Amino acid sequence: MQAPFIAGFQLGLGLILAIGAQNALVLRQGLRREHVFAVVLFCAVSDSLLIGIGVSSFGLARDATPWLGPALLWGGTCFLIAYGARAAWQAWRGGQALRVDGSSGAALLPTLATVAAMTWLNPHAWLDTVVFLGAVSAQYPGQGVAFGLGAAAASFLFFFTLGYGARLLQPLFARPGAWRLLDLLIALVMWSIAWRLATG
């Protein structure tokens, strides 16, 4: 069980490190110290549910269509390469900075509604968790649950660290150079995962 759990944890963490709309919102809420627990818990539980859907249903889909596993695995590898290229392009282009104004934030329910839309209506979230992680979990027959638990643990660790650690990063992410370095690291992580998948 240990190897699939670690593999799921590493891959889940590598995928979720990419700063997208959802992660930027969690970071912003953490910097403002508004509804942090509710937001990070919602994100982590939602991610875990999506991972569970992928891990539990992908095997059935694979058995019905044997070509689906390799197709999604190679499609996911191409996706990681492209996502890494996008992050590398953002690092080269630069010009980003996280700005947090002093205005009062939204109430809890509108905030959670925004987070829900960014999570459940985001095709990248479905591709990463349901399709891609589900496809990789099929490489661990009989141990998909351990793989899924590892990926879910990565989500909980990431979102709680991001939400509550954000206040420490406020001075850093006011600088565009910090975003360039982060995007470069994201690109390297995505490409390294793609390389591992492509080479087995």
C-alpha positions, 0 to 999 in steps of 0.5 A: 500500500505504501508505494501507491500511496506515495505515488498518488501523493506525489502526482496529486501534489505535482498537479495541484501546485499549478497556480490557477484560478482556484489556487489564486483565490485560496491564496488571496483569501489566506492573505486577507484572512477571510473564511480561510478554513471554510474555503480550504476545507471545501477545496480539499473535500471537493478535490477528494470527491473528484479523485474518488470518482476517477479512481473508482470509475476509471477501472470500469471504463477501462474494462469496457474500452481497453484502449482508453487507459493508454490513450488517456495516459498519453493524452495526460502526458501531452497535457502535462507537457503543454501545461509546463510550457504554459507555465514556462511562458508565463515565467518568461513573460513575467509581469504578474503580482498578487495585489490585495486591496484593503476592501472588505471581502465577500460574505461566506456563502458568496465566497463558497459559491465562487470557489464551487464554480472554480472547482466543479465547473473547471474542466482542468479540475475534472481532467486532472482528478477524474481522468488523469489520476483515474488513468494513472491509478489503473496502473496499481490494480487492487491498490487504487484506493491507496493511490487515491488516498495519497492524492487526496492527502496531497490536496488536504496538505496543499490547500491548508498550507496555502490558505494558512501559510499565505500570510507569510507570503504576502510581501513575497508575492507582491513582487513579480519576480516571485511569480516568475520563479514559481511558474518556472518551478511549476513548469519543471514539476509538470515536465518531470511528471510527464517524463516519468509517465512516458518512461514508465 
